[in-house]
Amino acid sequence: MNLSEEFLLILGSNMMADIYKIIEKARKTGKVEKGTNEVTKAIERGTAKLVVYAADVEPKEIIQHIPFLCKEKKILCHEVDSRQKLGIAVGISVPASSVVVINAGEAESEINSLK
């Protein structure tokens, strides 16, 4: 691994930690929905501010449409490494394949900085 690959790896892990924190903050001060069906509905309705989905979802077909819908609707979309961590960030005790921030609350500025 060369220096630029290491930098990108560190940058990516810091970005993921930030995304988990943004979701937690939005959950406490705004509104978030969890689950692929709710996420898909929010994207289609245009109410989504930030969409996050987990990379470790099996089968991939469950969430594979999400990035394409977000691109089509010009909605901010990020992938994180773990369903388990995503579930914890959104305040549930089970893994979450995807979550959507509907109302950012106090996390508005952090979401804007991701753009």
C-alpha positions in Angstrom: 0.0 0.0 0.0 1.5 3.4 -1.0 1.1 6.6 0.9 -1.8 7.9 -1.2 -3.7 4.7 -0.7 -3.1 4.9 3.1 -4.3 8.5 3.1 -7.5 7.6 1.2 -8.1 4.7 3.6 -7.8 7.0 6.6 -9.9 9.7 5.0 -12.6 7.1 4.2 -12.7 5.8 7.8 -12.9 9.3 9.2 -15.7 10.1 6.8 -17.6 7.0 7.9 -17.2 7.9 11.5 -18.5 11.4 10.7 -21.5 10.0 8.8 -22.5 7.8 11.8 -22.2 10.9 14.1 -24.4 12.9 11.7 -27.0 10.2 11.7 -27.0 10.1 15.5 -27.3 13.9 15.8 -30.1 14.0 13.2 -31.9 11.3 15.1 -31.8 13.3 18.3 -32.6 16.7 16.9 -34.4 16.1 13.6 -36.1 13.1 11.9 -34.6 9.9 10.4 -36.3 6.9 8.9 -34.8 3.4 8.8 -35.2 0.5 6.4 -34.9 0.2 2.7 -38.7 0.6 2.0 -38.8 3.9 4.0 -35.6 5.1 2.4 -36.9 4.4 -1.1 -40.2 6.2 -0.4 -38.4 9.3 1.0 -36.1 9.4 -2.1 -39.1 9.1 -4.5 -41.1 11.8 -2.6 -38.1 14.1 -2.5 -38.0 14.5 1.2 -34.6 12.9 1.8 -31.7 15.2 2.8 -29.1 12.4 3.2 -29.3 8.7 2.4 -26.9 6.2 3.9 -26.7 2.5 3.1 -24.4 -0.3 4.4 -21.9 -2.1 2.2 -22.3 -5.5 4.0 -25.9 -6.0 3.0 -26.6 -9.5 1.6 -28.0 -10.0 -1.0 -26.9 -6.7 -2.6 -30.1 -6.5 -4.6 -31.8 -5.2 -1.5 -30.1 -1.9 -1.7 -28.6 -1.7 -5.2 -31.3 0.7 -6.4 -30.6 3.3 -3.8 -27.5 5.0 -5.2 -29.2 5.2 -8.7 -32.4 6.7 -7.3 -30.3 9.3 -5.3 -28.3 10.2 -8.4 -31.4 10.6 -10.4 -33.1 12.8 -7.8 -29.8 14.6 -6.9 -29.9 13.5 -3.2 -26.7 13.1 -1.2 -25.9 9.4 -0.8 -23.1 7.6 1.1 -22.1 4.0 1.7 -20.8 2.9 5.2 -19.2 -0.3 6.2 -21.6 -1.9 8.6 -25.3 -2.6 9.0 -24.7 -3.1 12.7 -23.1 0.3 13.2 -25.8 1.9 11.1 -28.5 0.4 13.3 -26.8 1.6 16.4 -26.4 5.1 14.9 -30.1 5.3 14.2 -31.0 4.1 17.7 -32.2 0.5 17.1 -30.7 -2.7 18.5 -30.8 -4.6 15.2 -28.8 -4.0 12.0 -30.1 -1.4 9.4 -29.5 -1.8 5.7 -30.2 1.9 5.0 -31.4 5.1 6.7 -32.5 8.5 5.5 -32.3 11.9 7.1 -35.6 13.7 6.5 -35.1 16.6 8.8 -31.4 17.3 9.7 -32.1 19.3 12.9 -28.7 20.4 14.3 -26.9 18.2 11.8 -27.7 20.5 8.9 -24.2 22.1 8.7 -22.5 18.7 8.9 -24.6 17.4 6.0 -23.9 20.4 3.9 -20.1 19.9 4.5 -20.4 16.4 3.0 -21.5 17.8 -0.3 
